[in-house]
Amino acid sequence: MEGCLKAIGRLGCLLAILIAVGVAYWFREPIMHTAAKYLGPHSTRLPPVSDTSVGAPTPGAVRAAAAKLASLGVPGGPDSVILTPNEMASLIGGGIDWTVRKGFDSLRVELMDSAIAVDARLDTRVLPRDALGPAEHVLATYEPLRMAGPVSISKPGIAHWKIQELSLHGFPFPAPAVNRLAKLVAGADDGSVPVLVPTPLRRIAINPTGVVCYRRSRS
């Protein structure tokens, strides 16, 4: 009797394995697609600077952005000005606290609908040694970082960039982990990075071709 039960058990295990193999073969395409999404190669290149939606800080863009935003505070000045991608990159790069900014290299700012994405090389040495768990052992000194989210003016002189998406080395982190990692890599205590901006700037509207900066809040 005992031998029969063992034989039946082995037969059941074999049958379960055959069924699992059959299911895996039948659904091999969606399984491989999902596996490739998470385990396959990811591009680690930073987006190139373009004439349309991606900019980088330059000395000329710093001066141009400062002049445009200063004009909002001049009596009789314009009600709004438009920043180019390079000028917006200069505003973001210069407005983030230096203790955070010094960990970013080769900064890029991509303009999107109502949001921006910042791509940079993150100096992983600025992170706590156990911040990323086992992943810290496979990261290089500089790794591509991408953070994205909307920007709003919270009060005169301060904008808040809400981090809603974050990826490191091309791998996106799930939403529950974004706030914690944003705090580690960008000082975002509540998921938002404070950015210093000129006080005349009261409202901002972002689109892929430029950033409209207003001297008045929405009435």
N, C-alpha and C positions, 0 to 999 in steps of 0.2 A: 504493500500500500504506500509506504513512504517513498519507494522508488518511483511509483507512478505519479505521485504528487510533484516530485522533483522534475520529472520529465515534462509534466504539464506546465510547471512553472517556467522551465527553459523554453518550451514551445511558445508560451505567452510572451516572454521577453523577445524572442526572435520575431514573432508576429508584430509586436509593437515597434521594433527597429525597422522592419520592412515597411510598415505603414508610414513611419517618420521619414524614411528615405524617399518613399513614393511621393509624399506630400511636398518634401523639399524639392524634388525634381519637377513636380507639376507646377510649383510656384517659384521656380528658380529665378525667373526674370525679375519679379518685384523684390525678391529677397536680395538678389545681387545688387539691384538698384539702391535699396535701402542701406546695404552694407557699404557700398561705395560712397554714399553720401556722408557717412560718419567715419569710415576707416580709410577711404581712398585718399589720394594725394590732394592737397589743397594749395592753391596759389598763395605765395607769401610776398608777392610783389606789391609795392605801393602803387596806387593809381598815378599815372603820369599827369603833370600839370597841363591843363588844356586852356583854350581861349573861352570856354563856355562855362563849365560847372565846377572844375577843380582848380584850386589855387594854392599858392604857398607864400609864406611871408617873404617880402623883399624890402630893402630900404626905401625904394620908391613907393611901394604900396603902403608902407607905414606912414610916410609923409602925406600921401594923397588921402588916405583914410582919415588922418588927424585933421587935415584941412577941411574936408567935407563935413565931418561931424562938428567941428568948431563953428562952421557957418550956421548950424542950426541954432546956436545960442546968440547969434548976432541980431539985434533989432532990425526988423525988415528983411531978415534972411529968408531962405527957402523953408517951406513947410516940411520938405522931405529931400533926402538925397539917396542916391543908389550906389552901393558898394559893389565892386567887382569881386570875383572869387579870391583874387590875390589880396585885395583890401580887407575882405572878411577874414581871410586867414591871418592877416597881420593883426586884426582886432582880437581874434581869439588867442593867437599865440602870445600877444603882449598883455592880454587881460587876465590870463590864468596865473595863479600864484606861482612864483618862481620855484618854490620847494616842490611843486608838482611838475612845472614846465621843464625843469632841468633833466627830468627822466625821459623826455620825448626828443627824438632826433628825426630829421627829415619830415617835418610836419606837413600834412596836406589837409585841406578843408574842402569837402565836396558839398555843394549846395543842392538841396533836394526840395521837395514840396513841403514847406512849413517846418523843415528840419535841416540839420547839418550832420555830416559824418566826418570825423577826424581820423585820419590814418597817420600812423607814425611808427618809428622804431622805438620800442620801449626798452629801456635799460632795466633788465630784470633784476639787477643787483639792488635796485631801490625797494624791492618787495621784501617783506618778511620771509625768512628762510622756509617757513612751513606754510606760506600763504596758499600755495597751489597743490599741496600734498605731493603725491608721487610724481606729478607732472614736472615739478621743479628740476628733477634729475635729467630731463630730456630737453630742457629749454636752453637755447644759446644765450650769450650775454645780451644780444639785442634781438628782439623778436617783434614781428609786425603786429601792431595793435590797431583795432578799429572800434570806435565808439560812435554811436549815432543817437540823435534825439532832437527834440524841439528846443528853441531858445526863446526866452521871454524876458522882458524887463520887469523885475520885481519891485524896484524902487530906483529913484534917480542915482545913477552911478553904479548900479549893480544889475547885471543880467544873470539869469540862471539857465544853464544848459542841462536839461533833464536827460540822463543816460537811459535809454530804453533798449539798446542793443549793444552787445560787446562781444568781440571775438579776439582771440590771441592765437598767433601762428595759424590763422585761417580757420580755426575751430570755434564756432559760435557757442556761447554758454547759454544754458537755459535761463528763462526769466527769473526764477527764484534766486539764482546766483549772481545776477547782474548787479544788483545794488551793493552786495558785499565786495565784489571785484572792482566796481567803480570807485568805491571808497578807498580801496587799496592802491589802485593805480592812478587815480585822479583826484583824490581828496573829496569825493562826493559823499558827504555825511548822510544826506537824505536821498541819495540817488541823483543829486543835482550838483553840477560844478559851478561855483560862483565865478563870474567873469567881470572884471572891472571895465566899465565903459564910460565915455564922457557923459557928464550930467545932462546936457541938452537932449540926449537920446532918450525918448520916452516910450517908443513902440517900434517893433521890428516885424517885417514881413519877409519871409524867405521863399524864394523860388529858384529853380535851377539856373536861371540866367543872371540873377543879381539879388541883392538884399536891399529892400527899401527901408530906410531909417526915418522915422517921423519925430518931429519936435513936440507933438502933442499926443496924449493918450487918446484911445478911442472914446468918443463921447457917447 
